[in-house]
């Protein structure tokens, strides 16, 4: 029997930055095998006590979209702090990603496995989120660098 995961699509979680502060994320998809698609939002919060009510969670406002391993969520380092209500999965789609500067990668909406790869113009590819499966620590480092905190 599969164990129930401590997170589900629509959950809002906090990612601790490496020096100080937190960034919010939304679980958009989870394949049940440790891979999550998340949308991440700024600006960073200084404390977890800051209200989520003032935050708008719109996919188009995400500063980063990534596939990542769920260890931060499983171990509780990335705390679940709320939920996007109402949760509309179709508004939080799985985007196409860019690999190696000129390969567009498309993932299945549920399993998050590759269903298509194709060569495209490098300028078009650069406009897409970077492909890869990021570990929790790597996500923290990338977000810390992104916000320059």
C-alpha positions in Angstrom: 0.0 0.0 0.0 1.4 3.4 -1.0 2.1 5.9 1.8 0.1 9.1 1.7 2.3 12.1 0.7 2.3 15.2 3.0 1.6 17.4 0.0 -0.8 17.5 -3.0 -1.3 19.7 -6.0 -2.5 23.2 -4.9 -0.5 23.3 -1.7 1.5 26.4 -0.9 4.9 25.8 0.7 7.9 27.8 1.8 11.4 27.3 0.6 14.1 28.6 3.0 16.8 30.7 1.3 20.4 29.9 2.1 21.2 33.2 3.9 17.9 34.5 5.2 14.2 34.7 4.2 11.8 32.4 2.4 10.2 32.1 -1.0 6.8 30.7 -1.6 6.1 27.8 -4.0 3.0 26.0 -5.3 2.8 22.3 -6.0 1.3 22.2 -9.5 1.8 18.4 -10.2 3.2 15.4 -8.3 3.7 12.0 -9.9 3.5 10.2 -6.6 7.1 8.8 -7.0 9.1 11.8 -5.7 8.9 14.2 -8.6 7.0 17.5 -8.2 6.4 20.4 -10.6 6.4 23.6 -8.7 5.9 27.3 -9.4 7.9 29.7 -7.2 7.1 33.3 -6.3 8.8 36.4 -5.0 9.5 38.6 -3.4 11.2 36.8 -0.5 9.5 36.9 2.9 11.7 37.8 6.0 9.5 35.7 8.3 7.1 32.8 8.0 4.5 34.8 10.0 3.9 37.1 7.0 0.3 36.8 5.7 -0.4 34.9 2.6 -3.7 36.8 2.2 -1.9 39.7 0.4 -0.1 37.3 -2.0 -1.6 36.6 -5.4 -0.8 33.2 -6.8 -1.1 33.4 -10.5 1.0 31.1 -12.7 2.1 34.0 -14.9 3.7 35.7 -11.9 6.0 32.8 -11.1 9.7 33.7 -11.1 10.7 30.1 -11.5 9.0 26.9 -12.7 10.9 23.6 -12.1 10.7 19.9 -11.7 12.2 18.9 -8.4 12.6 16.1 -6.0 10.2 16.1 -3.0 12.7 15.6 -0.1 12.3 19.1 1.2 8.5 18.5 1.4 8.8 15.0 2.7 11.2 15.9 5.5 9.3 19.0 6.5 12.1 21.5 5.7 9.7 23.0 3.1 6.6 23.6 5.3 3.1 23.5 3.8 1.5 26.9 4.8 -1.7 27.1 2.8 -3.5 26.1 -0.3 -4.5 27.8 -3.6 -8.3 28.1 -3.5 -10.0 27.2 -5.6 -7.5 24.8 -7.1 -7.8 24.7 -10.9 -5.1 22.3 -12.3 -5.7 23.5 -15.9 -4.5 27.0 -14.9 -1.3 25.5 -13.6 -0.1 23.6 -16.6 3.1 21.7 -17.2 5.1 24.0 -19.4 7.5 23.1 -22.1 11.1 23.2 -21.0 14.5 24.1 -22.8 17.4 21.6 -22.7 20.9 22.2 -24.1 19.9 25.6 -25.5 17.9 24.3 -28.5 15.8 21.3 -27.5 12.2 21.8 -26.4 11.1 19.1 -24.0 7.4 18.3 -23.3 6.4 16.3 -20.3 3.2 14.3 -19.7 0.7 16.2 -17.6 0.3 13.5 -15.0 3.4 11.2 -14.9 5.8 14.1 -15.6 7.8 11.8 -17.9 9.1 13.1 -21.3 6.6 12.6 -24.0 8.3 14.6 -26.8 11.6 16.3 -27.6 12.4 18.5 -30.6 15.0 20.9 -31.8 13.9 24.5 -32.0 15.6 27.9 -32.5 17.8 28.8 -29.6 16.1 32.1 -29.1 12.8 30.4 -28.7 14.3 27.8 -26.4 15.8 30.5 -24.1 12.3 31.8 -23.4 11.3 28.5 -21.8 12.1 27.3 -18.3 15.4 25.4 -18.0 14.9 21.6 -18.1 16.2 19.3 -15.5 15.3 17.5 -12.2 16.5 19.7 -9.3 17.2 18.5 -5.8 15.7 20.4 -2.9 19.1 22.0 -2.0 19.7 23.0 -5.6 16.3 24.8 -5.7 17.2 26.7 -2.5 20.6 27.8 -4.0 19.0 28.8 -7.3 16.3 30.9 -5.6 18.8 32.5 -3.2 20.9 33.5 -6.3 17.8 34.7 -8.2 16.9 37.1 -5.4 20.4 38.0 -4.5 19.7 37.9 -0.8 
